[in-house]
Amino acid sequence: MNKLSYKTIKETIYEEKLPNGLQVFLLPKQDVAKTYGIFMTNYGSIDRTFIPIQTEEEVTVPDGVAHFLEHKLFEKEDRDVFTDFLKQGASPNAYTSFTKTAYLFSATKMVEENVTTLLDFVQSPFFSNESVEKEKGIIAQEIKMYDDQPDWQSFMGTIKNMFKNNPVNIDIAGTVSSINTITKDDLYTCYNTFYHPSNMVLFVIGNFDYTKLFNMIKKNQNDKNFPPISIIKREVPDEPVSVFKKESVINLPVSIPKVTIGIKEFNKQLSDENFLKRETFQGMLLDYFFSPSGTFYEQLYEENLIDDSFEYSTTVEETFSFSLISSNTEHPNEFANRVKHLLLSTNGLTISEVEFSVMKKKRIGQLLRSMNSLEFIANQYINYYFSENDFFKQFSFIQDLNVQELNAFLAKWIDEERLTVCKIENEA
């Protein structure tokens, strides 16, 4: 095992890549009672067109397979895995995003047993025609539930406005019609391709003996057989710089309209330092302008255009990036126009050295506060690893940034062709 020491934040990680390609990170913390384990694959809903492992012909699977797989892996021929975890005092869960699928647990005891259960259930798929058909009805109900949620419809509506070709514009769960076409063979094709250990990371953080736990993990993996490691070939469609649609309206039974403004950030493929810099600058600028202490927030609040639902976020992935600004508002048109006007006005602004120093301190402070969460550390560390970055080195990276870099970014940040609006309004 390699020992990674981070003196600034007083953390130590033990890591090793196993012969089968699985990357393992262990972060022991003897001062906490809980342990959190997460087993993540670099595979999400956008990975729908690819060349399956050990074949040469490209395939496109139905929308929603990644999410469908997440559901099905918990169900085995003779039992439900949730029960296994509960018997061991653990709370299990899982999630699928546009780019990742993760299986996780938290527990205060029986850590080695729970890590074993986590590895074993993810690495022993069982799909039958009968169980696949049964799951379709369950997921269809989930999809229909989200169809009526204004927040989710606003989120996906804005993304669909922004992206024309990138499959991020497809709902993570797929559609009722798309999941009805999913077969057992589709599940095995995606599982065998994307759930190879070389495409996965195991991260365990909390109160445990890291030497004993690592030896158990190593033995667990050595006792299993996997195909040879191979590079996964995924299709990344070309995407225009400008938004696909400037505006859309979705009618739902809401008492107050909801409006989301989307910024389609530059979508060149990102990795290494470029990924980190874009995420940092986008987050810093949104916070600078739209946090409760920001000048734009104050203007919107004084003009009675926003309420407590106001929020903003930025998402940076290797093949797409976007930022969202949203609020419930009694004045949807005024709010949309005002936010767009404020965003466009940033082209002529310059951040001072003093302001940038405050921005950096605030960003580092936010990260340090988040480090109290085991879940945050584990999820972020893996996500950064997949983008070829070290999450814990972010602190020194931020310190080394200079205001000239930020202002060069700010000068090109907003373009009217990359702005879109999605409105959720009451049904007529």
Disulfide bonds with the S-S distance in Angstrom:
none
